[in-house]
Amino acid sequence: MEYIIRKCTEKDLLKLVELCRKHAEFEQATYDPTGKEALLKNALFSDRPKLFCFVIESQNNLQGYFSYTFDFSTWDASTFMFLDCLYLEPKFRGQRIGEVIFEKLKEIAKQNECNNIQWQTPVFNLRAVKFYNRIGAIGKDKVRFFIDTKQTD
C-alpha cells in the first residue's frame, strides 16, 4: 500500500476535522466539529504553534494523522513529547505504518531534546496495546480525569 507521511497543511484542515470525528467515534468519545477547523488552524499555523501534526496520504486522500505537543516533566526536569492523537483509517491498520510513525516521532523527539514520548490509549483498544508493547513501549495504569471549564456553575 503506497502512502506518504507529510506535515499537515492548511488545505488539510477540513479532512483533519473529519478524521478527528472518526477517531473520537473509534474511542467511543463525543466530538463536536463546530469551529474546529479555525481552532486547529490557529493551533497549528500560528507564529508559535501549540500543536504539530502530520498526515498519512494515499492516492491524494488523507488516511490518518498524528499530532503531538511538547511539554515539561517536573519529575524528570526535562521536556517530553506528548503524542496527542494517532489515527489510521481501518484499511491502513496492520500495514506497519505505525512503526514508521513511531520512528518519525522518535526522530522529532531527539531533535527537540525530549526525554521521552508519552501517550495514552483506551483500555479496550487491545490491538493498539499489543502494538505498543511490541515496539517496546511501557504501559502505566492511571485514571484520566477531566473538569469541564466551559460549563457554567
N, C-alpha and C positions, 0 to 999 in steps of 0.2 A: 504494500500500500504506500503510495507516494504522498509525502507531506513535507511541509516546511514549518519550522518554528521561527517566528519573527516577532519583533516588537509590535505591540498594538498601536494602531494609528487612529486618528480622529474618525476616519471613514469606517472604522470597525465598530464604533460605539453602539450603533443600533443593534447589530448582531450580538455584540457582547452582552447587552442587556437581556436579549433573548436567551443566550447561553446561561446567564446568571439565573434566569427564571427556571430553566431546566435543571440547573444544579440544585437550586432550592427545592424543587419538586422531588428530585432524587434523594435529597437528605431529609425529606418529609418536614420541610420548614415552609413558613409563609414567605411570600415575596410580593412586594408592591413595586412595579416598574415605574410608577409615576415619578417623573423628574430625574430618574437615574442617569439618563444619557448626559444631561447637563452636569450633574454632580460628579459623574465619572470623568467627564472632560476636564473639569476643574482639578480633580484629584490627580489625574494622570499627566496633564499637559500644562500645568502652571509653571512659573519660574522655579518653584520649589515643590516638586511633586511629593505627594503624600503616599502615593501608590505607584507600583511598577507592574506592568502587565505584558505578557507575551501571548500570542495566539498560535494555534495549530491550524494551518490552512492546507486544504487538499482540493484540487481542481477548482480553485477560486472560491471555495466556500470555507467558512470557519467551522472547524470540527471540535474545537476545545480551546481552553485558555488556562493560564495560571497567573496568579498575581501574588505580590509579596510586598512587605514593608521592611523597614529597618527599625529595630527597637533596641533598648538598652536593658541589660540584666543587672539588677542590684547585686544579686548573689555572685555572679561571675565578674562583675565590674567591667563588662565589655559589651560590645554591640553584637546583636544576633539578627538573623533574618527570620521573619515570620512569614511562612507560606500561608497566605490567607485563603486562597481558593485554588483548587486544581480540579478541572472537569474536562472529560472527554466524552464525546457522543458515543453511545453504546457500540457502534460498529468499529470504533477506533480503539476500544479497550482490548487488552490482551495482545497488542501488536508490538510490545516493548517500547512504546512511545514514552511511557512513564519513566523508564530507565534513562532515556535520552534527556527528558525534562530534568530529572534529578542531577544528572551530570552538568547540565546548564546551570542549575541553581547552585550547585557546589562551586562552580567556576565564578559565578557572580558573587557569592558569599566570600570566597577567598579574596577576590579583587577589592572587596569592601571591608576587609579585615574583620569579618564576622567570626565569632567564637563557635557558633553552631547555627543550624537551621531547625526551627521548631514549627510544628503544625498539629492539627487535630483532625480526626475523622469520627463520624458517628460509630458507636459500638456495633451497630448492626451491619456496617459496611465491611463484612468479613473478607471480601475479595481484596479490598484496599489494605486491610490489616495484614493479610497474608503477603501482599506485595511489599509493604513497608518492612515487614520482618525479613523478607528475602533480600532486600537491598541493604540490610544492616542497621536499620533504624531501631531505636529502643523506645518502647511504649511506656508511658507513665499514666496510671489511672488517676483521674481527677474529675471533679464535677464542675462544669462551667455554669456560672450564674450570670444573669443579666438583670439590670434595673433599667426600665424604660424611662429615660429622662424627658421624653417629649409628651408624656401623658400629664394631664392636669390633675391636681390633687383633689 
